Amino acid sequence: MRSRVSLAAFVATTFFFNACKDMPAKNHGPIVLGDSSTIVTEKDPSKLQDLVADLKPEIPSNAEKADTPVATKTPVKQAVADTPKKGRTVIAPAQIAAPAGPGLTAEFTEVTLFLQNITAKQSGNPNLLHANGAVYTLVSGNIPGNILKLTGNVTKVSQRYQSVVILKNGSTTLPLESLTTTTSWEPLTGGNGMYRIAGLDAQSLEYPETNNNGIKNAVTKAAQRRRISRGKIQDLVSSVRNVRSANQKPLTVTIRSVMWKIDGKDAKGKPFSKQIRIDVPM
């Protein structure tokens, strides 16, 4: 029995020794970059899947870009006179009573305009029969809320005005020429030849958006234009040192001039357009 066990052990030892002699010698030194013997290639597809889902950004095509409108940049508001403050409304008249009594009459060949209780001095040729416009300077009377009475075939009446910011300091009234606003033409509604003048009350007047520096500069320029003394200019600038808006006291917004455009057709059906302007002295 013992001889059989010894024989089996001898055979196993001999086999293992011979196998080791046939194995090539390995150098277990550091891994060398590019050594193909150190590269392991995985062939199992289940172990080659991504663990993170692919990122697929939605990039519009050229056609889609062409159809997408480009956002319009909002211009930055500067402290200049041509940037008006919005909010004016044109009020439609209800039952307007026909004006009567004294007033201003502008008589063209195609149309006649009448403003009740308005006294104004006309500039230029007083004969308007062949004119397309007339300019007046207000002497007395109120324009806001008044009634335009028109005689003729009128199809449209439009109104615009120019406002100016003025500084009142003691006995000094100083129009700030760089803080003026001229509005666009706006239609007046009416009927039977009568149109109520709307949008000229103090609360509705447009004025430029500005800041304290803009106001101080406007005061300085206006005072220098009128050749006011340096000491008085300093007083005027000091009076607006805390003012942040063009309608804040001691500043006020007032009307400088009002204009109307009257469109219609004459007796032969030919279109005409007439304009009237009334300037308001400061």
WOWO-V675243 format. One record per residue. N is the residue number from 1. D_LAST is the distance of its C-alpha to the last C-alpha in Angstrom with 1 decimal. Layout:
<<N | D_LAST> <N | D_LAST>>
This chain:
<<1 | 140.6> <2 | 139.3> <3 | 140.3> <4 | 138.0> <5 | 135.0> <6 | 135.5> <7 | 135.9> <8 | 132.5> <9 | 130.7> <10 | 132.2> <11 | 131.1> <12 | 127.4> <13 | 127.2> <14 | 128.5> <15 | 126.0> <16 | 123.0> <17 | 124.1> <18 | 124.5> <19 | 121.1> <20 | 119.4> <21 | 121.1> <22 | 119.7> <23 | 115.9> <24 | 114.1> <25 | 112.9> <26 | 109.2> <27 | 107.0> <28 | 104.7> <29 | 102.5> <30 | 98.6> <31 | 96.9> <32 | 96.2> <33 | 93.0> <34 | 94.0> <35 | 97.4> <36 | 98.1> <37 | 100.6> <38 | 97.9> <39 | 95.7> <40 | 96.1> <41 | 95.1> <42 | 94.4> <43 | 95.6> <44 | 94.9> <45 | 91.9> <46 | 91.2> <47 | 90.5> <48 | 88.1> <49 | 85.3> <50 | 81.7> <51 | 80.9> <52 | 77.1> <53 | 75.7> <54 | 74.3> <55 | 70.5> <56 | 69.1> <57 | 65.3> <58 | 63.5> <59 | 62.1> <60 | 60.4> <61 | 61.8> <62 | 59.9> <63 | 59.4> <64 | 58.0> <65 | 55.5> <66 | 54.3> <67 | 53.7> <68 | 51.8> <69 | 48.0> <70 | 46.4> <71 | 43.8> <72 | 40.3> <73 | 38.7> <74 | 35.4> <75 | 33.0> <76 | 31.8> <77 | 28.1> <78 | 26.4> <79 | 23.4> <80 | 21.4> <81 | 18.2> <82 | 20.4> <83 | 22.2> <84 | 20.7> <85 | 21.7> <86 | 23.7> <87 | 24.3> <88 | 22.5> <89 | 24.8> <90 | 25.0> <91 | 26.6> <92 | 29.3> <93 | 29.4> <94 | 32.5> <95 | 33.5> <96 | 30.5> <97 | 31.0> <98 | 30.4> <99 | 27.3> <100 | 28.2> <101 | 27.0> <102 | 24.2> <103 | 21.5> <104 | 20.3> <105 | 23.3> <106 | 23.6> <107 | 27.3> <108 | 28.9> <109 | 32.6> <110 | 33.0> <111 | 30.4> <112 | 28.2> <113 | 25.0> <114 | 23.9> <115 | 21.0> <116 | 21.8> <117 | 19.8> <118 | 17.0> <119 | 16.1> <120 | 14.6> <121 | 15.2> <122 | 17.3> <123 | 17.5> <124 | 21.1> <125 | 24.3> <126 | 24.1> <127 | 27.4> <128 | 27.0> <129 | 30.7> <130 | 31.3> <131 | 27.8> <132 | 26.9> <133 | 23.1> <134 | 20.3> <135 | 16.7> <136 | 14.4> <137 | 11.0> <138 | 10.4> <139 | 11.3> <140 | 12.7> <141 | 14.5> <142 | 14.4> <143 | 14.8> <144 | 16.3> <145 | 20.0> <146 | 20.2> <147 | 23.1> <148 | 23.5> <149 | 26.6> <150 | 28.4> <151 | 31.5> <152 | 33.6> <153 | 35.4> <154 | 32.6> <155 | 33.7> <156 | 30.5> <157 | 26.8> <158 | 24.6> <159 | 20.9> <160 | 18.6> <161 | 15.0> <162 | 12.8> <163 | 11.2> <164 | 9.7> <165 | 10.7> <166 | 8.7> <167 | 11.1> <168 | 11.2> <169 | 14.2> <170 | 15.3> <171 | 13.1> <172 | 11.3> <173 | 8.0> <174 | 8.6> <175 | 7.5> <176 | 11.1> <177 | 11.7> <178 | 15.2> <179 | 14.5> <180 | 13.3> <181 | 15.6> <182 | 16.6> <183 | 19.1> <184 | 22.4> <185 | 23.4> <186 | 24.5> <187 | 26.7> <188 | 26.0> <189 | 29.2> <190 | 30.3> <191 | 33.2> <192 | 34.4> <193 | 31.3> <194 | 28.8> <195 | 26.4> <196 | 24.3> <197 | 20.8> <198 | 21.1> <199 | 19.7> <200 | 16.1> <201 | 16.6> <202 | 15.2> <203 | 18.7> <204 | 19.1> <205 | 16.1> <206 | 17.5> <207 | 16.5> <208 | 18.5> <209 | 21.6> <210 | 21.8> <211 | 23.7> <212 | 23.4> <213 | 24.2> <214 | 21.6> <215 | 18.9> <216 | 20.3> <217 | 20.4> <218 | 16.8> <219 | 15.8> <220 | 18.4> <221 | 17.4> <222 | 13.7> <223 | 15.0> <224 | 17.7> <225 | 15.6> <226 | 13.9> <227 | 17.5> <228 | 17.2> <229 | 20.8> <230 | 22.9> <231 | 23.5> <232 | 19.9> <233 | 19.4> <234 | 22.4> <235 | 21.0> <236 | 17.8> <237 | 20.1> <238 | 22.5> <239 | 20.0> <240 | 19.9> <241 | 23.6> <242 | 24.5> <243 | 21.7> <244 | 23.1> <245 | 20.6> <246 | 17.0> <247 | 16.6> <248 | 18.5> <249 | 17.3> <250 | 15.7> <251 | 13.7> <252 | 12.0> <253 | 11.5> <254 | 8.9> <255 | 9.0> <256 | 7.5> <257 | 10.4> <258 | 13.8> <259 | 17.1> <260 | 20.5> <261 | 23.8> <262 | 26.7> <263 | 30.3> <264 | 33.4> <265 | 36.5> <266 | 37.3> <267 | 40.4> <268 | 42.6> <269 | 41.4> <270 | 39.4> <271 | 36.4> <272 | 32.9> <273 | 29.4> <274 | 26.2> <275 | 22.5> <276 | 19.5> <277 | 15.9> <278 | 12.9> <279 | 9.5> <280 | 6.5> <281 | 3.8> <282 | 0.0>>
